[in-house]
Amino acid sequence: MSNTPLFRSLVADDMNAVDQAIRTRLHSDVVLIRQVAEYIISAGGKRLRPMLTLLAGRVLGYDGPHLHSLAAMIECIHTATLLHDDVVDESDMRRGRETANAMFGNAASVLVGDFLYTRAFQMMVESGSLRILQVMADATNIIAEGEVLQLLNIGNVDVSEEQYLQVIQYKTAKLFEAATRVGAIIAAATPEQEQALSDYGMHLGTAFQIIDDVLDYSGDATTIGKSLGDDLAEGKPTLPLIYTMRQGPADAAAVVREALEAATRERFSEVLAAVQSCGALDYARREAEKAAAAAIAALAPLPEGDYKRALAEIAELSVARDA
């Protein structure tokens, strides 16, 4: 019996077509664009966001010509945000290998990220749907706001849980929401179905990012493909740290505050002990599980069948993963 999750097996052929669409659309006569694009495509990754577009379309019975290109468009937007993120964060590792900015320099990464964004908008226009263009224009604008909000929060020990959630809903969950909404729109969803898939994407993206933030303090560096403590080194007040500063004992809270303000990895072992001592990781996991449960509940108006089960499965696996 195959261990392949249902959602991957259902869209395996579709994803091959999406990968081909990505390669075709990222072709450029400019050699450096081709080099950087090929480098980031070959890095793989979960390709979760384009899968969500595919599943959202398929669950509503859509079998038209635009689904693959729209899924590819979503992945182009996601990849552009990663290129820009890694420059802002000065990251040198992603998915277990050097980031594009480490390989090609910051200038090339920013400019190829711009190329990906603009290519994605060309693909939206080709769908012929003004509504999709509107949704994606709004989404990319909000994602940019989320990036700036996160930048403003660097080293800020006074960030509340509500402020943290706003950042991850803008920065991460908004693209999940857009991915599922686009699939719904192209499939001519009813307003109720479109809202259901949109809510599902937002809750799923929230759960996904909280688990990412937990893994930065509990994962295995080889498995997650980046160094542990990256968030601490970047001064990011994520949920485990916020909980420790608010709910942990005074000594644990003080350790986290000092390390976060200094934005250094040097005190990672102390911070890890502080976070573990007060149950912050368990708390964050429970919050992620609540968001995943809300995602599954949002699917209620959708037609029963394998595609709906696959969407629920993604929500379940998003909080059970170790990478």
C-alpha positions in Angstrom: 0.0 0.0 0.0 1.4 3.4 -0.9 2.3 5.9 1.8 1.6 8.8 -0.6 -1.0 11.1 1.0 -4.3 11.2 -0.8 -3.9 14.9 -1.8 -0.6 14.2 -3.5 -1.8 11.2 -5.5 -5.0 13.0 -6.6 -3.1 15.9 -8.2 0.1 14.1 -9.2 -0.6 14.4 -13.0 -1.9 18.0 -12.5 1.3 18.9 -10.6 3.5 17.6 -13.4 1.6 19.9 -15.8 2.0 22.8 -13.3 5.7 22.2 -13.0 5.9 22.3 -16.8 3.9 25.5 -16.9 6.3 27.0 -14.4 9.4 26.1 -16.4 7.8 27.4 -19.6 6.7 30.7 -18.1 10.0 31.4 -16.3 11.9 31.1 -19.5 13.7 34.3 -20.4 16.2 35.5 -23.0 18.2 37.0 -20.0 20.6 34.3 -18.9 20.8 35.3 -15.3 17.0 35.1 -14.9 17.1 31.6 -16.4 19.9 30.5 -14.0 18.2 31.9 -10.9 14.8 30.6 -11.9 16.2 27.1 -12.6 18.0 27.1 -9.3 15.0 27.9 -7.3 12.6 25.5 -9.2 15.1 22.6 -8.8 15.1 23.2 -5.1 11.7 21.5 -5.0 9.7 22.4 -1.9 6.3 21.3 -0.9 4.4 23.0 -3.8 1.5 23.2 -1.3 0.0 26.4 -2.5 -0.4 25.4 -6.2 -1.9 22.1 -5.0 -4.5 24.0 -3.0 -5.5 25.9 -6.2 -5.8 22.6 -8.0 -7.8 20.9 -5.3 -10.1 24.0 -4.9 -10.9 23.8 -8.6 -11.3 20.1 -8.7 -13.5 19.8 -5.6 -16.0 21.9 -7.5 -15.7 19.9 -10.7 -13.6 22.3 -12.8 -11.7 20.7 -15.6 -11.0 23.7 -17.8 -7.8 25.0 -19.3 -6.8 27.7 -16.8 -6.3 25.6 -13.6 -2.7 24.6 -14.3 -1.6 28.1 -15.2 -3.3 29.7 -12.2 -1.6 27.1 -9.9 1.7 28.0 -11.6 0.9 31.6 -11.0 0.4 31.0 -7.3 3.8 29.3 -7.1 5.5 32.1 -8.9 4.1 34.6 -6.4 5.2 32.4 -3.5 8.7 32.0 -4.9 9.0 35.7 -5.4 8.2 36.3 -1.8 10.8 33.7 -0.8 13.5 35.4 -2.9 12.7 38.8 -1.3 12.3 37.3 2.2 15.8 35.7 2.1 17.4 39.0 1.1 15.6 40.9 3.9 16.4 38.2 6.5 19.9 37.8 5.2 19.3 34.0 5.0 21.9 31.7 3.6 20.1 28.4 3.8 16.6 27.3 2.6 15.4 23.7 1.8 18.8 22.3 2.8 20.9 24.3 0.4 22.2 27.8 -0.2 19.6 30.5 -0.9 19.5 32.2 -4.2 20.9 35.4 -2.6 23.9 33.5 -1.2 24.5 32.0 -4.6 23.8 34.9 -7.0 23.8 38.0 -4.7 21.1 40.2 -3.3 20.6 42.3 -6.4 19.9 39.3 -8.6 17.5 37.8 -6.1 15.5 41.0 -5.7 15.3 41.6 -9.5 14.4 38.0 -10.4 11.8 38.2 -7.6 10.4 41.2 -9.4 10.4 39.2 -12.7 8.4 36.4 -11.0 5.8 38.8 -9.7 5.3 40.5 -13.0 5.2 37.1 -14.9 2.6 36.0 -12.4 0.4 39.0 -13.2 0.7 38.3 -16.9 -0.7 34.8 -16.2 -3.6 36.2 -14.2 -4.5 38.5 -17.0 -4.5 35.5 -19.4 -7.2 33.8 -17.2 -9.6 36.5 -18.5 -11.0 36.9 -15.0 -11.0 40.4 -13.6 -12.1 39.0 -10.3 -9.0 36.8 -10.1 -6.8 39.8 -10.9 -8.6 41.8 -8.2 -8.1 39.0 -5.6 -4.4 38.6 -6.4 -3.7 42.3 -6.5 -5.3 42.6 -3.0 -3.5 39.6 -1.7 0.0 40.6 -2.9 -0.6 44.1 -1.4 -1.5 42.6 2.0 1.5 40.2 1.8 3.7 43.2 1.3 2.1 44.9 4.3 2.7 41.7 6.4 6.4 41.8 5.4 6.7 45.4 6.6 4.8 44.6 9.8 7.2 41.8 10.5 10.1 44.1 9.9 8.7 46.6 12.4 8.4 43.9 15.0 12.0 42.8 14.8 13.4 42.7 18.4 10.1 44.0 19.8 9.5 42.2 23.1 6.1 43.9 23.5 4.4 42.2 20.5 1.1 40.7 21.5 -0.3 37.4 20.3 -3.0 39.3 18.3 -0.2 41.3 16.6 1.7 38.1 15.8 -1.4 36.6 14.3 -2.0 39.6 12.2 1.5 39.3 10.8 1.2 35.6 9.9 -2.3 36.1 8.5 -1.0 38.9 6.2 2.4 37.4 5.4 1.7 33.7 5.0 -2.0 32.8 5.3 -3.1 35.4 2.8 -1.5 33.5 -0.1 -3.1 30.2 1.1 -6.4 32.0 1.1 -5.8 33.5 -2.4 -4.7 30.1 -3.7 -8.0 28.4 -2.7 -10.1 31.4 -3.7 -8.6 31.5 -7.2 -9.5 27.8 -7.6 -13.0 28.5 -6.5 -13.4 31.5 -8.8 -12.2 29.8 -11.9 -14.6 26.9 -11.1 -17.6 29.3 -10.9 -18.2 28.6 -7.3 -21.3 29.8 -5.5 -20.6 32.7 -3.1 -21.0 30.2 -0.2 -18.5 27.8 -1.7 -16.0 30.5 -2.5 -16.2 31.8 1.1 -15.8 28.3 2.4 -12.6 27.7 0.4 -11.3 31.2 1.3 -11.9 30.6 5.0 -10.3 27.1 4.7 -7.1 28.7 3.1 -6.8 31.4 5.8 -7.2 28.9 8.7 -4.8 26.4 7.0 -2.2 29.1 6.4 -2.4 30.2 10.0 -1.9 26.7 11.3 0.9 26.1 8.8 2.9 29.2 9.9 2.5 28.5 13.6 3.9 25.0 13.2 6.8 26.5 11.1 7.5 28.8 14.1 7.3 25.8 16.5 9.8 23.8 14.4 12.3 26.6 14.6 12.6 25.6 18.3 11.8 21.9 18.1 12.7 20.6 14.6 15.7 18.9 13.2 17.9 21.2 11.1 18.5 18.5 8.4 14.7 17.7 8.2 13.5 21.3 8.1 16.2 22.4 5.7 17.4 25.5 7.6 19.3 26.2 10.8 17.4 26.0 14.1 17.2 29.4 15.8 16.9 31.4 12.6 13.9 33.3 13.9 15.8 34.1 17.1 18.8 35.3 15.1 16.6 37.5 13.1 14.9 38.9 16.2 11.4 37.6 15.3 8.9 37.4 18.2 7.1 34.2 17.2 4.3 32.6 19.3 6.6 30.3 21.4 8.6 33.4 22.5 5.6 35.6 23.0 4.0 32.9 25.2 7.2 32.5 27.3 7.5 36.3 27.8 3.8 36.6 28.8 3.1 33.3 30.7 6.5 31.9 31.6 8.4 32.3 34.9 10.3 35.6 35.4 13.7 34.1 34.7 12.6 32.3 31.5 10.8 35.5 30.3 13.9 37.6 31.0 16.2 35.2 29.0 13.8 35.4 26.0 13.5 39.2 26.1 17.3 39.7 26.3 18.0 37.3 23.4 15.2 38.7 21.3 16.4 42.3 21.7 19.9 41.3 20.9 18.7 39.2 17.9 21.5 36.6 18.3 21.7 32.9 18.0 24.3 32.7 20.7 21.8 32.2 23.5 19.6 29.7 21.5 20.2 26.9 24.0 19.1 29.1 26.9 16.0 30.3 25.0 15.2 26.7 24.0 15.3 25.6 27.6 13.1 28.6 28.6 10.6 27.9 25.9 10.4 24.2 26.8 10.2 24.8 30.5 6.9 26.7 30.4 5.0 24.6 27.8 5.2 27.3 25.1 5.7 24.8 22.3 2.7 22.7 23.4 0.6 25.9 23.6 1.6 26.9 20.1 0.9 23.5 18.8 -2.6 23.6 20.4 -3.3 26.9 18.7 -2.2 25.5 15.4 -4.5 22.5 15.9 -7.4 24.8 16.6 -6.7 26.7 13.3 -6.5 23.3 11.4 -9.8 22.2 12.9 -11.4 25.5 11.8 -10.0 24.9 8.3 -11.7 21.5 8.2 -14.9 22.8 9.6 -15.0 25.5 6.8 -15.2 22.7 4.2 -18.7 21.8 5.2 -20.5 23.4 2.2 -18.3 21.6 -0.4 -19.3 18.5 -2.3 -18.4 15.2 -0.6 -15.7 13.1 -2.3 -11.9 12.5 -2.5 -11.1 16.1 -3.2 -12.8 17.3 -0.1 -11.1 14.5 1.9 -7.8 15.6 0.5 -8.3 19.2 1.6 -9.1 17.9 5.1 -6.1 15.7 5.0 -3.8 18.6 4.2 -5.1 20.5 7.3 -4.5 17.4 9.5 -1.0 16.8 8.1 0.0 20.5 8.4 0.1 20.3 12.2 1.5 16.8 12.4 4.6 17.5 10.2 8.3 17.7 11.2 9.4 19.8 8.2 
